[in-house]
Every structure is written in C-alpha cells, then in structure tokens.
Amino acid sequence: MDFRIELEDRPLGVRLLRVHGPIVRETLPAFEQGMLDALNGAPAAVLLDFSGVAYLSSSGVGLIMQGYAQALEDGARLIVFGAKPAEVAVMNLTGLASMVTLAATEQDALDLLR
C-alpha cells in the first residue's frame, strides 16, 4: 500500500504535514507518528494537506481528533486543507469538521493564519 507523509517547517511556527495515500488501519502508525512529529514543540499551527488522501477511515478521524486536542492544549491551530468531498463528508458526519478548521487550498489555509 502506497502511503507517505512529508513534514515541512514554515515561517512563523507553522508546520505542514502532507499526507499521500489512504488513512486506514495499516497506515495509522505512520500517520500517528507524522501527527506527533508535526505537533512536537508546540507550533503555532499545523496544516494537514489532504489533497493526496485517497480515503479517510474512522480510525483516522480519531487520530485527527487526538491531534486537535493536543493542538488545543498547546494553543496551536489545526487546519485541514485540500480534502475531497468524501473526506469532508466523513468529517461532517463524525463532528470533526466542527473542531478543526477546513480550507480549500494551501493558500486559503495560510490566509486563515493572518
């Protein structure tokens, strides 16, 4: 199964976590580690790039909720951008969309931080 994540540090304490592939049981450990790495050191914001996500399982939603709780505790913002309609529907059904901020594009996500 093709799954990879890329973590980028951006100016002003912003971290960008690019996710490629499905977020399912088999890929959860790598996704969880990526989330932990992104939140390490209490950044000002973590941007999750979901433009490459092929599928979002309920377990993946749970990990994002845990990441949101950690970000909230640290005073950071968690923004998801680039999610496809199916992933947005899952986020709406599970209540995740009311927790995290959703943005259409990376630029939209960055604009929300200004």
C-alpha positions in Angstrom: 0.0 0.0 0.0 1.5 3.3 -1.1 1.4 5.7 1.9 3.8 8.5 2.7 3.9 11.7 4.7 6.1 14.8 4.4 6.7 17.3 7.2 7.7 20.8 6.3 8.6 23.7 8.7 7.2 27.0 7.5 7.8 30.6 8.8 6.1 31.8 11.9 6.0 28.4 13.6 3.8 26.7 11.1 4.2 23.1 10.3 2.8 21.5 7.1 2.1 17.8 7.1 1.4 16.4 3.6 -0.4 13.1 3.5 -0.4 10.8 0.5 -2.5 7.7 0.3 -5.3 6.2 2.4 -5.6 6.7 6.1 -6.6 3.2 7.2 -5.7 0.7 9.8 -2.5 -0.3 8.0 -1.2 3.3 7.7 -2.4 4.6 11.1 1.0 4.1 12.8 2.8 6.2 10.2 0.0 8.8 10.2 0.1 9.0 14.0 3.8 9.4 14.0 3.5 12.2 11.5 0.9 14.0 13.6 3.1 13.6 16.7 6.1 15.0 14.8 4.0 17.9 13.5 2.8 18.8 17.0 6.1 18.4 18.7 7.4 21.6 20.2 4.0 23.3 20.2 4.0 25.0 16.8 1.7 28.0 16.2 -0.3 26.0 13.7 -0.3 22.6 11.9 -1.7 22.4 8.4 -2.7 19.0 7.2 -2.6 18.7 3.4 -5.2 16.2 2.5 -5.1 16.7 -1.3 -3.3 13.4 -1.6 -5.5 11.4 0.7 -7.3 8.6 -1.0 -9.5 7.5 1.8 -10.2 8.6 5.4 -11.2 5.8 7.9 -13.0 6.4 11.2 -9.7 5.5 13.0 -8.0 8.3 11.0 -10.7 10.7 12.2 -10.0 9.6 15.7 -6.3 10.3 15.3 -7.1 13.8 13.9 -9.3 14.4 16.9 -6.5 13.4 19.3 -4.2 15.8 17.3 -6.8 18.6 17.6 -7.0 18.0 21.4 -3.2 18.3 21.7 -3.0 21.4 19.5 -5.8 23.0 21.6 -3.9 22.2 24.7 -0.7 23.7 23.2 -2.5 26.8 21.9 -2.0 25.8 18.2 -4.4 25.8 15.3 -5.1 22.7 13.3 -6.2 23.3 9.7 -7.1 20.7 7.1 -7.0 21.7 3.5 -7.4 20.0 0.2 -9.8 17.4 1.4 -12.0 15.8 -1.2 -15.8 15.8 -0.9 -15.9 12.2 0.5 -13.4 13.1 3.3 -15.3 16.3 4.1 -18.5 14.3 4.4 -16.8 11.9 6.8 -15.5 14.9 8.8 -19.0 16.4 8.9 -20.7 13.1 9.9 -18.2 12.5 12.8 -18.2 16.1 14.1 -14.6 16.6 13.2 -15.4 19.5 10.8 -16.8 21.4 13.8 -13.4 21.0 15.6 -10.7 21.6 13.0 -10.7 24.4 10.5 -11.3 23.3 6.9 -9.8 25.2 4.0 -10.0 24.5 0.2 -6.3 25.2 -0.6 -2.9 25.6 1.0 -3.1 29.4 0.3 -6.5 29.6 1.9 -5.1 27.8 5.0 -2.2 30.2 5.2 -4.5 33.2 4.8 -6.5 32.0 7.8 -3.4 32.4 9.9 -3.1 36.1 9.1 
